[in-house]
Amino acid sequence: MKYSKHFSKVVKENGQPNLSLDQFKKMMNIIATENKIEGLNVAKRQHENTNMFHQYDILILGYERQLTNLTGNQKPTDLIKEMYHFQE
């Protein structure tokens, strides 16, 4: 949830972001993807001592790849700067 937390901090400090529609969609997709990963990790932990524990790994990996595609594995501070840059 590192991107979501950083985005939240930026919004709290600076107010609503002035991003292009595409960059705003990207931000929302990043937040949604991180939430999906977190939800799957919670479900996985609930099945810790069962044979279902590792069945969540492939789903989590798929969403982690999607997150990497969205963020390019950049630091949250670098990503948000890039997103603001693309609005110009």
MODELLER restraints for C-alpha pairs under 7 A, 6 or more apart:
rsr = mdl.restraints
at = mdl.atoms
rsr.add(forms.Gaussian(group=physical.xy_distance, feature=features.Distance(at['CA:1:A'], at['CA:34:A']), mean=5.57, stdev=0.5))
rsr.add(forms.Gaussian(group=physical.xy_distance, feature=features.Distance(at['CA:3:A'], at['CA:76:A']), mean=5.42, stdev=0.5))
rsr.add(forms.Gaussian(group=physical.xy_distance, feature=features.Distance(at['CA:4:A'], at['CA:31:A']), mean=5.30, stdev=0.5))
rsr.add(forms.Gaussian(group=physical.xy_distance, feature=features.Distance(at['CA:6:A'], at['CA:76:A']), mean=6.33, stdev=0.5))
rsr.add(forms.Gaussian(group=physical.xy_distance, feature=features.Distance(at['CA:11:A'], at['CA:17:A']), mean=6.51, stdev=0.5))
rsr.add(forms.Gaussian(group=physical.xy_distance, feature=features.Distance(at['CA:19:A'], at['CA:84:A']), mean=6.03, stdev=0.5))
rsr.add(forms.Gaussian(group=physical.xy_distance, feature=features.Distance(at['CA:19:A'], at['CA:87:A']), mean=5.75, stdev=0.5))
rsr.add(forms.Gaussian(group=physical.xy_distance, feature=features.Distance(at['CA:20:A'], at['CA:87:A']), mean=4.98, stdev=0.5))
rsr.add(forms.Gaussian(group=physical.xy_distance, feature=features.Distance(at['CA:23:A'], at['CA:83:A']), mean=5.84, stdev=0.5))
rsr.add(forms.Gaussian(group=physical.xy_distance, feature=features.Distance(at['CA:30:A'], at['CA:67:A']), mean=6.33, stdev=0.5))
rsr.add(forms.Gaussian(group=physical.xy_distance, feature=features.Distance(at['CA:30:A'], at['CA:70:A']), mean=6.64, stdev=0.5))
rsr.add(forms.Gaussian(group=physical.xy_distance, feature=features.Distance(at['CA:33:A'], at['CA:63:A']), mean=6.39, stdev=0.5))
rsr.add(forms.Gaussian(group=physical.xy_distance, feature=features.Distance(at['CA:33:A'], at['CA:67:A']), mean=6.35, stdev=0.5))
rsr.add(forms.Gaussian(group=physical.xy_distance, feature=features.Distance(at['CA:37:A'], at['CA:60:A']), mean=5.72, stdev=0.5))
rsr.add(forms.Gaussian(group=physical.xy_distance, feature=features.Distance(at['CA:37:A'], at['CA:63:A']), mean=6.36, stdev=0.5))
rsr.add(forms.Gaussian(group=physical.xy_distance, feature=features.Distance(at['CA:40:A'], at['CA:56:A']), mean=6.67, stdev=0.5))
rsr.add(forms.Gaussian(group=physical.xy_distance, feature=features.Distance(at['CA:40:A'], at['CA:60:A']), mean=6.57, stdev=0.5))
rsr.add(forms.Gaussian(group=physical.xy_distance, feature=features.Distance(at['CA:44:A'], at['CA:53:A']), mean=5.45, stdev=0.5))
rsr.add(forms.Gaussian(group=physical.xy_distance, feature=features.Distance(at['CA:44:A'], at['CA:56:A']), mean=6.02, stdev=0.5))
rsr.add(forms.Gaussian(group=physical.xy_distance, feature=features.Distance(at['CA:47:A'], at['CA:53:A']), mean=5.04, stdev=0.5))
rsr.add(forms.Gaussian(group=physical.xy_distance, feature=features.Distance(at['CA:71:A'], at['CA:79:A']), mean=6.83, stdev=0.5))
